[in-house]
């Protein structure tokens, strides 16, 4: 829809990726509620899931390592909608959107 496209364009501007080595993939997107975050680096990250009215739906800290590059998340109880996935690590913050159908 037009609204979704406009929203996507707005949120694209929220990617504050100051480190070229920091990469975050979200799949599947759109999702029925269960999806994966995949990272290409090691270290401690904070993951926040925020709904469109600003409520933090999920907030967790994870230590990424060689064996933990993929983090599954479950938003099936959060309901359908668009959510922001904000991942921060040291001085890098990346915000992407996920659509829960």
C-alpha positions in Angstrom: 0.0 0.0 0.0 1.0 3.6 -0.4 1.1 4.1 3.4 3.5 1.2 3.8 5.8 2.5 1.1 5.8 6.0 2.7 6.5 4.4 6.1 9.4 2.4 4.6 10.9 5.5 3.2 10.8 7.2 6.5 12.3 4.4 8.4 15.1 3.9 5.9 16.5 7.1 7.2 16.8 5.7 10.7 19.8 3.4 9.8 22.7 5.0 11.7 25.3 2.6 10.6 28.7 4.2 11.5 30.7 1.1 11.2 30.9 -0.4 7.7 31.5 -3.9 9.2 28.2 -3.9 11.2 25.5 -5.8 9.3 22.1 -6.8 10.4 19.7 -9.0 8.4 16.1 -9.7 9.4 14.3 -12.6 7.8 11.7 -13.6 7.0 10.2 -10.2 6.6 7.2 -9.9 6.6 6.7 -12.6 9.2 3.9 -14.4 11.0 5.7 -13.5 14.3 8.9 -15.6 14.4 11.9 -14.2 12.6 15.7 -14.2 12.8 18.3 -11.4 13.3 21.6 -12.3 11.7 24.8 -10.5 12.5 28.2 -10.5 10.9 30.3 -9.6 14.0 31.0 -10.7 17.6 30.4 -8.7 20.8 27.6 -7.5 23.1 24.5 -6.0 21.5 21.3 -4.7 22.9 18.1 -5.5 21.0 15.0 -3.4 21.4 11.7 -4.1 19.6 9.5 -1.0 19.5 5.9 -0.6 18.2 4.8 2.4 16.3 3.4 4.2 19.4 6.8 4.0 21.0 6.3 1.1 23.5 9.2 -1.2 24.0 7.8 -4.7 23.3 11.1 -6.5 23.8 14.5 -5.5 25.3 17.3 -7.9 25.6 21.1 -8.0 25.7 23.0 -10.7 23.8 26.6 -11.7 23.6 27.3 -12.6 20.0 30.1 -15.1 19.2 31.2 -17.3 16.4 28.5 -19.8 17.4 25.8 -17.2 18.0 25.4 -15.1 14.9 21.7 -15.7 14.4 19.2 -14.7 17.1 15.5 -15.9 16.8 12.8 -13.5 18.0 9.2 -14.2 18.6 6.6 -11.5 18.3 3.6 -13.7 17.9 2.0 -12.4 21.1 2.7 -8.7 20.2 0.1 -8.7 17.4 0.1 -7.8 13.8 1.8 -4.5 12.8 5.0 -2.8 12.0 7.8 -2.9 14.6 11.2 -1.2 14.8 14.2 -3.4 15.6 16.9 -1.3 17.2 20.2 -2.9 17.7 23.0 -1.1 19.5 26.6 -2.0 20.1 29.2 0.4 21.5 28.8 3.5 19.3 26.7 1.8 16.5 22.9 2.0 16.4 21.0 0.3 13.6 17.2 0.6 13.3 15.3 -1.6 10.8 11.6 -2.4 10.5 9.8 -5.8 10.5 6.2 -6.4 9.5 4.2 -8.9 11.5 1.2 -10.2 9.6 
